[in-house]
């Protein structure tokens, strides 16, 4: 378009004429530390006048360093350093600029007061988040005109150092979703990502810190690619090996996924002695920590209930204060995180001991030994749901079961208020109503909000023979014990028995810790939606759940009235479109990144290392025994009505919301997960033949295929294909 408003046939270069801001001060800033690579740092450089003298190197401005609090994301001043501001650049009245000597008072004074620096830091971070919340590492330029701060330029940081351990500096970075896609298979909303990037580190650091391992400060173990949550398996493999001697291969099996193994140098004697010392320290401190953590789990459930029943403020600042307080409690639950992130030690040692006596069968025998016993909270809710189903079937006041979740509300409303089943179901929801389908996502409703999935599952659960399930558990355990008695020297048997008890307890604690975290997230979801409703009322958002398209720092700023409505709506619109685009993508299972943060390549399910020989698939054995049955492919637990008792449940991923379906299934085949994943733990408890970590298998099987699932060998064999024509 030319100056007269006419549009030509071909687009031409635009020329923008902009006023020169009257700069009292100016500078540059980085919303990460490009020198050491930390993404929880923000650095401001400030100089009097225009920024030319700073950018050209004629002057060294003041430096302000801020850190991001891991508990609530607020920025706090870490350090400031007075710069050498001997010269400054100022505009001339006649046009152009001039570099002149800085006055002694200005040279000796900080350019920004602490409060000004804090205001600018929050503005800079908000701009970076608005530009790219997935990787908000930006190089920005700013101006202070004496009244307001102006951001004049922003570009991504392209030369950020890689923050990692020395041995990994020259090795590729392996990002894997082999573990995370079990419970968060879909894209994360911005609010979920801003929470997950902190919780992942908190979960994975507790055990190593207690053992006295010198963790690298500020390292990030979580990443967001294609909207999905990935783990930095290079770091995770190295920390497990360097701290406690767990091999990369063993860690891959525990975590799940088919990521490559890092390269290791031969260990020195000093390395071995250090690991032994850390193991002894861990074993000494862990029992007391676990007892304390068990209490913390119970306290968390009660605290979450109190929060849930609490009346929320009606104003933005009040809602912000509540959200910050609750968030600090959740992210500071270190004992609970210890249970969730450090519950594989006894299981690992148990498998190692069994492997010595039964080469190649360690995992299978450990699985059989762990069948049954005291149920985890996840298995217990499954047993209680079965009991509710039987009660409802025999209750004359309860009509025919609803055919779908959508019809369940009307069905439940027909049951008299003081009916025994209604009372029992209400008590069930009181205990487990904080759970839900893919409950890690804050966007998903809880069973307390939408119990229809549970009610719709009662019909088939009522037909399950619980005594047969218990017998299957006892049989698996007794067969394993007979083999151990026949093969293992008597002096080793008490060790195996003790490790079995410890492994069962640790797996149960892992599940109870997850339940506690999810209990905390329920009132967090409530206050977020209340905050969203408030922003709708003040014309900041269009819908309450639009708030989930903002990160936590943005939510705090919005509630304080510091982000204009147009800015909020623009972010929500752009991110909603991005989210829909992510949903259409098939993300790679493993992403390989070089030391310059450049993606080299990704491996999708079709190219992963699932061992396949004809119709034979090899995965990780996580269940007992073997079974033949027809395959039933389900992408979501809402499709559970299609699963008939005894069929083989084939799923891309599972989380605790799938548990009722485990009770119906004759066997379990899952693309994702490892030996410590939710599906593996519950399959072991129920004594279900199960195989996990089979990337791409969902696309290679059809409904009705006759499968043989061997939970001891970790094999899935397609015996007969269903005719799909």
Buried (B, 14 or more C-beta within 10 A) or exposed (E): EEEEEEEEEEEEEEEEEEEEBEBBBBBBBBBBBBEEBBBBBBBBBBBBBBBBBBBEEBBBBBBBBBBBBBBBBBBEEEEBEBBEBEBBBBBEEEEEBEBEEBEEEBBEBBBBEEEBBBBBBBBBBBBBBBBEBBBBBBBBBBBBEEEEBEBEEBEEBEEBBBBBBEBBEEBBBBBBBBBBBBBBBBBBBBBBBBBBBBBBBBBBBBBBBBBBBEBEEBBBBBBBBBBBBBBBBBBBBBBBBBBBBBEBEBBBBBBBBBBBBBEEEEEEEEBEEBBEEBBEBBEEBBEEBBEEBBEBBEBBBEBBBEBBEEEBBEEBEBBBBBBBEBBBBBBBBBBBBBBBBBBBBBBBBBBBBBBEBBEEBBBBBBBBBBBBBEBBBBBBBBBBBBBBBBBBBEBEEBEEBBEEBEBBEEBBEEBEEEBBBBEBBEEBBEBBBBBBBBBBBBBBBBBBEBBBBBBBBBBBBBEBEEEEBBEBBEBBBEBBBEBBEEEBEEEBEEEBBEBBBBBBBBBBBBBBBBBBBBBBBBBBBBBBBBBBBBBBEEEBBBEBBBBBBBBBBBBBBBBEEBBEBEBBBEBBEEBEEBBEEBEEEEBBBBBBBEBEBEEEEBBEBEBBBBEBEEBEBBBBBBBBBBBBBBBBBBEBBBEBBEBEBBBBBBBBBBBBBBBBBBBBBBBBBBBBBBBBBBBBBBBBBBBBBBBBBBBBBBEBBBBBBBBBBBBBBBBBBBEEEEEEE
